[in-house]
Structure formats: structure tokens, C-alpha cells
């Protein structure tokens, strides 16, 4: 759940109770190979944002169905915090990062460094770094930059690559992995 005042308590309490019940019955597929087999019958995202202090622990998919209220909370959590604007995140990207999390067999949440970016934020970041793409998939809500304290950039990237589902960028010096739902490709060291 996103810890913010953006959403009503009644829905939050209902989703929290549902998540607690569903997780106790959830199968784990931590050693599965291939795209999304690690996601299981229940797809869940666990993240926190160092910029906002918000935490997210959200089941967003159960037995073939996306949960719209959960997706709305995820969209808000992954907003461009510089502009305080959200977009609809591409569910393919959510599925990839959920599968990678399960393949890595960890309980700790991802640290979200960047989710959605407005064109203005992306342009500002491009002026600061040549490593920011002009046509970044972050602007389309199709990319995330994340890290885990207990896994290396290479471990996270190898798990993402095994999904064969999008772009995977290694940023070892900055200690994060970029994952997107664009063309299958890899870069970085």
C-alpha cells in the first residue's frame, strides 16, 4: 500500500485485508525460468521511495485479472515526484519487475529511483547526464530504475534478462538496474 493521504482509508483497509489473506495462500515460483513464470498466480510489488518516504506493498494481479484500484495506487507511487504528476504505468513493466523480484527470491522491497518522468523532467535529467535517453521509455510509463540492498546489479540484471521481455540496463557505478517493456536488449556494465 502507498502510505500517503492520496487515497481513502476504507479502500486501503479493504485492500490490505485482502492482500494479507491472498499472500498467505500464494504459491512461490522463485526458481522458475522464462518470462513471468516467477510472477505466480498472484503478482505483487514491494517498493519504497527514498525521495518521498512512501512504501508500496501491493497485490495488483490475481489469477489473470489486474486489480484497477491497485494499479491506480501503483501509478501514483511511481509518479514523477519532481512534477508531482502520474501516468498509467504499462502493466508489462510491472509484470517484469514483479517476476524479477520473485526470481531473486527476496522479501525486501525495491528502492524505486525512477518510474514515470514527465518530458520536462526527462529533458532536465538529459542536460545533467548523457546517459539519459532523449526518447526514454520512462516518459511513456514503460520503465523503472530500481535497486536491492541484498542483490548486486549483476544479479538483478541476470534475473531480468532471463525474462526475455524488454530492455535491461546495468548501471553498476550508480548501483541500479533499468527495466522496461520495450524491445529485448541489454546495455551497461
C-alpha positions as CSV (number, residue, x, y, z in Angstrom):
1,X,0.0,0.0,0.0
2,X,1.1,3.5,-0.6
3,X,1.5,5.4,2.6
4,X,0.0,8.7,1.7
5,X,-3.1,10.8,2.2
6,X,-4.0,10.5,-1.5
7,X,-6.3,7.5,-1.2
8,X,-9.2,6.8,1.2
9,X,-8.8,4.7,4.3
10,X,-11.7,2.4,3.6
11,X,-10.3,1.1,0.3
12,X,-6.8,0.9,1.8
13,X,-8.1,-1.2,4.7
14,X,-10.0,-3.4,2.4
15,X,-7.1,-4.0,0.0
16,X,-4.8,-4.5,3.0
17,X,-7.0,-7.2,4.4
18,X,-7.4,-8.8,1.0
19,X,-3.6,-8.7,0.4
20,X,-2.9,-10.4,3.8
21,X,-5.3,-13.2,3.1
22,X,-4.1,-13.7,-0.5
23,X,-0.4,-13.7,0.3
24,X,-0.8,-16.5,2.9
25,X,-2.2,-18.7,0.1
26,X,0.2,-17.6,-2.6
27,X,2.4,-20.1,-4.3
28,X,6.1,-19.2,-4.8
29,X,7.9,-19.9,-8.0
30,X,11.3,-18.5,-7.1
31,X,13.4,-20.7,-9.3
32,X,11.1,-20.6,-12.4
33,X,12.7,-19.8,-15.8
34,X,11.1,-17.7,-18.6
35,X,9.1,-14.6,-18.7
36,X,6.6,-14.1,-15.8
37,X,6.7,-17.7,-14.5
38,X,8.3,-16.1,-11.4
39,X,5.2,-13.9,-11.0
40,X,3.0,-16.7,-10.0
41,X,-0.8,-16.7,-9.7
42,X,-0.5,-13.5,-7.6
43,X,1.6,-10.6,-8.7
44,X,2.8,-8.3,-6.1
45,X,5.0,-5.2,-6.0
46,X,7.0,-4.2,-2.9
47,X,8.9,-0.9,-3.2
48,X,9.8,2.2,-1.4
49,X,10.8,5.7,-2.5
50,X,13.8,7.4,-0.9
51,X,12.6,10.7,-2.3
52,X,9.1,10.6,-0.8
53,X,9.5,8.1,2.1
54,X,6.5,6.3,0.7
55,X,6.2,2.5,0.8
56,X,4.2,0.3,-1.5
57,X,3.2,-3.3,-0.9
58,X,0.5,-4.1,-3.4
59,X,-1.1,-7.2,-5.0
60,X,-2.1,-5.9,-8.4
61,X,-3.0,-9.1,-10.3
62,X,-4.7,-12.3,-9.2
63,X,-5.5,-15.3,-11.5
64,X,-5.3,-13.4,-14.7
65,X,-7.0,-10.2,-13.7
66,X,-5.5,-6.8,-12.9
67,X,-6.9,-5.0,-9.9
68,X,-7.7,-1.5,-11.1
69,X,-7.6,0.2,-7.6
70,X,-4.2,-1.4,-7.0
71,X,-2.9,-0.1,-10.4
72,X,-4.1,3.4,-9.6
73,X,-2.1,3.3,-6.3
74,X,1.0,2.0,-8.2
75,X,0.6,4.7,-10.8
76,X,0.6,7.3,-8.0
77,X,3.6,5.8,-6.2
78,X,5.6,5.7,-9.5
79,X,4.8,9.3,-10.3
80,X,7.3,11.9,-11.4
81,X,7.8,13.4,-7.9
82,X,9.6,16.4,-9.2
83,X,6.5,17.5,-11.1
84,X,4.0,15.5,-8.9
85,X,2.4,14.0,-12.0
86,X,1.4,10.4,-12.6
87,X,0.6,8.4,-15.7
88,X,-0.7,5.0,-16.3
89,X,2.3,2.7,-16.0
90,X,2.5,-0.1,-18.6
91,X,1.4,-3.3,-16.9
92,X,4.1,-5.2,-18.9
93,X,6.8,-3.3,-17.0
94,X,5.1,-4.0,-13.7
95,X,4.9,-7.7,-14.6
96,X,8.6,-7.8,-15.4
97,X,9.7,-6.2,-12.2
98,X,7.4,-8.5,-10.2
99,X,8.8,-11.6,-11.9
100,X,12.4,-10.4,-11.3
101,X,11.7,-9.9,-7.6
102,X,10.3,-13.4,-7.3
103,X,13.2,-14.9,-9.4
104,X,15.6,-13.3,-7.0
105,X,13.8,-14.9,-4.0
106,X,13.9,-11.8,-1.8
107,X,11.4,-10.2,0.6
108,X,13.0,-6.8,0.8
109,X,11.3,-4.1,-1.3
110,X,12.9,-2.5,-4.3
111,X,14.2,1.0,-3.9
112,X,12.5,2.9,-6.7
113,X,14.9,5.5,-8.2
114,X,12.8,6.5,-11.2
115,X,9.4,5.4,-12.6
116,X,7.4,7.8,-14.7
117,X,9.1,11.0,-15.9
118,X,7.4,14.0,-17.5
119,X,9.0,15.2,-20.7
120,X,10.3,18.2,-18.8
121,X,11.9,16.1,-16.1
122,X,13.5,13.9,-18.7
123,X,14.9,16.9,-20.5
124,X,16.3,18.3,-17.3
125,X,18.0,15.0,-16.5
126,X,19.4,14.8,-20.1
127,X,21.1,18.2,-19.5
128,X,22.8,16.7,-16.4
129,X,23.8,13.3,-17.8
130,X,24.5,11.9,-21.3
131,X,23.2,8.6,-20.0
132,X,19.5,9.7,-20.1
133,X,17.8,8.8,-23.4
134,X,16.1,11.5,-25.4
135,X,13.1,9.2,-26.1
136,X,13.2,7.5,-22.7
137,X,10.6,4.9,-22.0
138,X,10.2,6.5,-18.6
139,X,8.2,9.2,-20.3
140,X,5.8,6.6,-21.6
141,X,5.4,4.9,-18.2
142,X,7.2,1.9,-19.5
143,X,10.4,1.8,-17.4
144,X,11.7,1.7,-13.9
145,X,15.1,2.1,-12.3
146,X,15.5,0.1,-9.1
147,X,18.0,-1.4,-6.7
148,X,18.0,-4.0,-3.9
149,X,20.3,-3.8,-0.9
150,X,20.9,-7.6,-0.8
151,X,21.4,-8.2,-4.5
152,X,24.1,-6.9,-6.9
153,X,23.4,-5.0,-10.1
154,X,24.6,-8.1,-12.0
155,X,22.3,-10.5,-10.0
156,X,19.2,-8.3,-10.7
157,X,20.2,-7.8,-14.4
158,X,20.7,-11.5,-14.9
159,X,17.2,-12.2,-13.5
160,X,15.7,-9.5,-15.7
161,X,17.4,-10.8,-18.8
162,X,16.1,-14.3,-18.1
163,X,12.6,-13.0,-18.5
164,X,13.4,-12.1,-22.2
165,X,10.7,-9.4,-22.0
166,X,12.3,-6.0,-22.5
167,X,15.3,-3.8,-22.0
168,X,17.7,-4.3,-19.2
169,X,20.4,-1.7,-18.4
170,X,23.2,-2.2,-15.8
171,X,24.4,0.9,-14.1
172,X,27.0,-0.6,-11.7
173,X,28.6,2.7,-10.7
174,X,25.3,4.1,-9.7
175,X,24.1,0.8,-8.3
176,X,20.8,0.4,-10.1
177,X,19.1,-1.6,-12.9
178,X,16.9,-0.2,-15.5
179,X,14.0,-2.5,-16.7
180,X,11.5,-1.7,-19.4
181,X,8.9,-3.4,-21.6
182,X,10.4,-2.1,-24.9
183,X,12.5,-4.2,-27.3
184,X,14.6,-7.0,-25.8
185,X,18.1,-5.6,-25.4
186,X,20.8,-5.1,-22.8
187,X,23.5,-2.5,-22.1
188,X,25.8,-1.3,-19.5
189,X,28.3,-2.9,-17.1
